Amino acid sequence: MIDKGISQISHAQRRQLLRERLTKGRLVVAPGVFEMVSAKIADRMGFEALYMTGYGTVASYLGLPDAGLATYTDMVNRVSQFTRITQTPFICDGDTGYGGLLNVMHTVRGYEAAGACAIQLEDQEFPKKCGHMLGRRVIPTQDMVEKIRVAVQTREDRNFQIIARTDARTTLGLDEALRRAESYARAGADVLFVESPESVQEMEKIAQTFDLPLVANMVEGGRTPVLTFEQLQSIGYGLAIFPATAFLAAGAAMQSVYQTLLTDKSSTHVTQPLYDFQAFSTLMGFDWVSQFDQQFKTTDT
């Protein structure tokens, strides 16, 4: 039998795994994945979950800022492709649900059918902005409560996790963000995401307030302190996402390589470590292509 490079673990199995892993007092680390090469590499590393970063996915897929420009169709397409080529449970950014309550219903159905194990929904006004930018505005609390209720009632698999994110901290303060998160928990959210706290003390207060699993968004250069695994676990976070680390590293590596090529007109002096070409070809699935060719080769007559 030819290995087609496509995962055999079911979406339901992945969702159950993720739900079991996201428990209070146990920290899951999920690296940001933003296009298919990063998905294939991260999937083979042994992580317990992967995170489809909206910022990175929009940048790599459309070459545009994460500012409400990507559509539901753009993003659900990426969800489907990510989950098709991987085995690790995927947590996927669903932005604001791409509209009103009917849109949220449609988005949850689409993301679940596409293989996501969790969807992250946020309370920003449309068009949304990156969670570590200034000037973000949020919708009324009750409007987001209704979105969470619709999301919970729409999912078919109880293991499909609803992550409720509030962006209220930056403009309205931490107390308002905590009040909103409490309302979202009562509405049925499985995981709470209080975006961009600005100190360790604020992170500790968030963790002391809730019993549900909490998301720590570790963005290098962002508004929240980037802490160690031990610090985050001690505070009480359940999920640490690192949405930007990989694409920032990839961007720096590509710029370095391209600069050398521009300057030297050759790769002979490239100092950036390179992935072995044969190993990369194996990663992309050329081994099973060779198997296919051997099994179905024809003899010229």
N, C-alpha and C positions, 0 to 999 in steps of 0.2 A: 504493500500500500504506500502511495506517495504522500509524503508530508507536504501539504500545501502552504505551510507557514501560517495557518489560521487556527486560532485557539479552539480547543475542544471543551473547555469548561463552560458550563451554561451561565447565562446572565443571572438566573435565580441563585445558583451556587455562589457566584461572586457577591451578590447582594447580601446573602446570609453571612458570608465571611466578614464583610465590612461591618455589618451591624454587630456581630459578635466582638469585633475588634474595637469598636468605638464605645468603650465603657469608661465610666468614671474612675480616675486613678491610673489609667493605662494610656500612655501616649503613643499615638500612631504618627509616623513621619511620612508625609506625602510630597515628593518632589514635583515641581511644576513641569508639565509636558506641554509642548506648544506646536509640534508638527510631527510627521510620521517617523523620522529618524530618531528624534528624542523619545518618542513612545516606544520604539523597538529597543533602544538601549536601556531605558529605565525599566522596562518590563522584565528584562533578564537579570536585573540587579538584586532582586529579592525583597523589594519594598512591600509593605503590607497594603499600600494604596497608592494610587497616582492621582494627581490633580491637574485637570484641564484648565490652565490659566486663561482667563478671558483676554487679558492684556497681551500675552504672548501669542495666543492663537489668532487674534485679530491682526496683530502685527505680521505674523508669518503668512497668514492666509490672504490677507487683503492689503498688507503694507500700509495700514491706517492706524490711527490712535484708538484706544479703547474708550470711545466717547459716544456710545450709542449708535455707531454707524453700521455695525454688523447686524444682520437680520437673524430672526429665528432660523430661517432656512440655511443661512451660512453656518450657524453654530451647530445645529442638529446634524448637519452633514459631517462636521468634524467629529462630533460625538460618535456617530456610527462608524466612521473610519478608524478612530482610535480604538474602540472596543473590539472591532473586527480583527485587528492584528495583534491584540494583547490578551493576556490572561489575568493580569492584576486588576482588582476592583478599581473602577474609575469614579472619582468625584468630579462633577462637571459644573462649571459656572453657567448659571442660567440668567444672569443679569437681573433685570426687573420682571422677568417673565414675558418681556417683549410686548407689553400693553396692559390691558385691563384684565378683569377676572376671567373672561372667556379665553383670552390669550394665555393666561397662566395655566388653565386647564389643558389647552392645546399643547403648550410647552412641556408640561409634566408628562402627558401621554407620549409625546414625541421622544423626549429624552429617555423615558423608561423603555420604550420600544426599541430605541437605538442602542440600548445596552448599558446606560449609565447606572451606577449603583447608588448615587446620591446626586441631588440637584441643589445648588446654592441659589437662593433668591434673596434679593436685597430691597431695601425700602427707599432707594433713591428716586427722585423725580427723573422722568425721561426728558432729554437724553442724559444717561448716567455718565459718570466719570470714574477714572481709576480711584480706588479707595484710599490712596495716599496723596491725593491732590487736594488743594484747597478749593473752596467754592462749591462743594457738594451740597445739594438741597434734598430734603427727604419729604416723602408724602405723609399725610396724616397717619397716625398710629393705627386707627381703625381700618383704614384702607389696606394697610399691610396685613393686619390681622385677618381680613377677609381673603387676601391672597394666600395666606398660609392655610386657612381652612379649606379653600378650594383645592390647594395642592394636596393636602392630606386626604381629602375625600376622593380625589381623582386617581391617585396611584392604585394600581392593581395588586402590587406586591407589597405587603406590609414591611418587608425588609428594605424597600426603597426609601432611603433616608432623605428627609426634608431638612435642609440647613437654612436657618433664617438669619440673615445678616442685617444689622443696622449700621448705618453710616452717620448716625446722629452725633457721635462724640465730637467730631471736629468743629461743627458749627453750633451745636446746642448743648454741649457739655456731657460729661460722663453720667451724671445722674439721669438725664433724659434718655441716654442710650440704655442704661440699666432698666429703666421703666419700660421702654419699648421691648427689650429682650424678654422681660417677664411676661408681657402681653403676648409675645409670639410663642413663648413656651406654653402658655395656657391655651393658645389656639391649636396646639398639636405639633409644633416643630420638634424634631428629634435631636437636633444639634443647634447650638446657638453660636453666633459669630458677631461679637462686638468689635467692629472694625476700628483700627488705628488708635488704640490706647497709647498714651504718650510717655508712660513711665512704668517701671516695674511695680510701683505702688498701685497704679491703676489696674494693671494686669492682675495683681493679687486681689484687689477689691472685686473685680469681675468674677474670679474663680470662687471667692467666698460667698458670692450672692446666689449661685446657681448649682443645682445638682446634675443638670444635663451635661453631656459632653460639650466642651467648648473648643472653638477654633482659635489658634494663634497664627496670625499672618506674618511670617518672617520675610520682610522685604528689605534687602540690602539697600541702604540709602533712603528708606522710608521713614514714617513718623513713629513707628514702634521699635523699641529696643530689640535687637536680634540676640536671643539668649541661647544658652546651651541646652542640650537635651535634658540634662539633669535639672537645670533651673526651671524649664517649662513643666517638667513632670512634677517637680516639687510644688510649684504654684498650683497645679491641678488641671492643666489643660489636657484635653483628650486627643486633639488633632493639631499637628503643626504642619502648615503648608509652606512651601518655599517656592512661590510662583515664578520668581524672576531669576533665581540663581543660575539656572542652566542657560537661559537665553542671553543673560548678561555675559556669561563665560563664553558662549558661542560667538556672540558679537565681537568680543575682544579678540578671540582667536582668529576669526575671519579677517578682521581689520589688520591684524599683525601679518597674516599670510599675504593678503592682497597688497599691503604696503611693500613687503619684500619683493613680490613679483613686479610691482610698479617700478621699484628702485633698481633691482638687479636684472630684470627681464628674464629671470630664471628662478626655480625653486631650490637650487642647490644650497642656498644659504638660509633657508627657512629654519628658524629655531623653535617654532611652535611644535609640540609633540603631535604626531599624525597617527591616526588610527591605521593599523595594518590593513593594506588593501584587500588581501585575501580574506582576512577576518571580517572586514566590512561587507564583502561580497556574500559571505556566509550569513551574516546578519540580515542582509536584504533578501535572502532566500534563493541564491543561485545554486545551492546544493540540490534543492528539490527540483529546480529546473533541469539540472543535469540528470537526475533520476528519471524525470519525465521523458527526457530525450532518449535515454537508454531503453526505457520500457516501450516507447512508442516509435522508435526509430524505424525508418523504412529502408529497404534495400533497393538500390537503383538497378534497373534491369535494362 
